[in-house]
Amino acid sequence: MQFITTHPARIYAVFVAALALVAHYIPSLPSALVLALAAAVLGTGEAVQRAENDKTAAALAEPAPAETVDQADPFEAE
């Protein structure tokens, strides 16, 4: 379960790629099924995006490590 919460975008990408391969190599699939799966993929993509946004917001809310706080700005004019 921890792997899923840590890497949702990677799992989503592999799933979507596999789904696209199946849809390409099995042309006898009903178009309604393919369209329903496409809609489900779009909805899942939104959920994955929200999970990644939550991880980013949590990382930005944490204080910076002590060793990076005192570093000089590399873009500051000397």
N, C-alpha and C positions, 0 to 999 in steps of 0.2 A: 504494500500500500504506500510506503514511503517513496518508492521509486515513481509511482504514478503521480504523487503530489509534487515531486521534485522535477519531473520531466514531462509535463503534459503536452507541450508543443511537439516534442520529438515523437511521442507515441501517436499523437494526432496525425503528424506528417506521414509516418509509416502506414497508418491505417488508411489514409486517403490515397496514398500511392498504390497500395494493394487493391483498394476498391477500384481505382481507375484501371489498373491492369486487368482485373476481372471483367469489368464492363467492356474493355476493348477486346479481349480474347474470347469472350462468350457473347457473341452478337445475338444469340437467341433469347437473351434476357428480355422480359417485357419492359417496354419503355416506362410504364407507370412505376415499376419497381426501381428503375434507375433514377427517375425523377424524385421519388420518395426518399431514396438514399441520398441524393444530392441535397435535398432540403434538410435532412437530418445532419448531414456533414456541415452545412452552413450554421445550423444551430449549435452543433458541438464546437465549431470554430469560435463562435462567440463566447461560449463557456471557457474554452481554453484561453482566449484572449483576456478574459476577466481574471482568471487564475494567475496568469503571468503579470497582469497589472497589479494584483494584490501582492504578489511576491516583490515586485519592484517598489511599491509603496512601503512595504515593511522594511525593505533594505534601506530605503532613503530615510526612514524614521529613526533608524539606529544611529547612535553617535559614531563619528569616524574613529578608527583606531588611533591610539596615541602616537604611533610612529609617523602617521601621515598628517597630523595636525600642524606640526611645526615646519613642514617643508615649504620652501619658497615657491612662489608662483613662477612657473617657467616662462610665462608670457609677459611677465612684468618687465617694463623697460628699465634698463640699468643706467 
